[in-house]
Amino acid sequence: MTEELQKKAALVTGASSGIGEAAVRALRADGWTVFAVARRAERLAALERDTGAVAIPADIAEDDDVSRLLAQVTGAGGIDTLINIAGGARGADKVGDATTEDWEWMYRVNVLGTMKLTRAFLPMLRATGEGTVLNLTSTAGLEAYEGGGGYNAAKFGQHALTNALRLEEADHNVRVIEVAPGLVQTEEFALNRLGDAQAAGKVYQGVEKPLTAEDVADVVRYAVTLPHHVNLDQIVIRPVAQAGTHKLIRKS
């Protein structure tokens, strides 16, 4: 393990489950200092015990929580890498049947949460001279599909935010990376979106080897560990069975 790698420090949101938790584990295995952030304190505490990450319970869409989070991370030595993984989907309604509360929630956690945390930590990232922001978006932010309007809108917004940020922060030598996964089977994403275990199971039914949280986390780890002058602007990752947004191979 090199001295340069040992100095690396990252904040990972959405760390209580799924891709966020897997990213914390992957970075800690590589020797990074990791601040693990999510709302569920008990799950973060377990992750802290398992990995040695620093658990900080917080809601990234709440201004007071973001201010407290910034103060705690600053007091603990700061970071050079911000990994925005927190997000999610609710509902699969068509636009004509849209539930306002679901759309507002998706915009809040995917777009406003990313913006608020990035805005708070940018001065710190700039000051390092080689800061990195990685935003986990989705292929839902690249191509729309029926029943995905709310999630599409939120992820398209996060995708656009990421592109603008890359242009704005190049002068500060802050690299900005987007990782856009397709079908990833995690314990909570489809269940939280659909609210029913049977319906959630059908999302992955018949799909041979959908992506796992660990697959995506390994890509995240790779992207932020590359020499700083190498910027992977956008990485689209799908299982082989998902050749495109509208082509998914299911076996009976």
Secondary structure, DSSP 8 states (H G I E B T S, - for coil): --HHHHT-EEEEESTTSHHHHHHHHHHHHTT-EEEEEES-HHHHHHHHHHH--EEEE--TTSHHHHHHHHHHHHHTT--SEEEE----------GGG--HHHHHHHHIIIIIHHHHHHHHHHHHHHHHSS-EEEEE--GGGTS--TT-HHHHHHHHHHHHHHHHHHHHHGGGT-EEEEEEE--B--SSHHHHHHS-HHHHHHHHTT-SS-B-HHHHHHHHHHHHHS-TT----EEEE--TTEEETTEE----
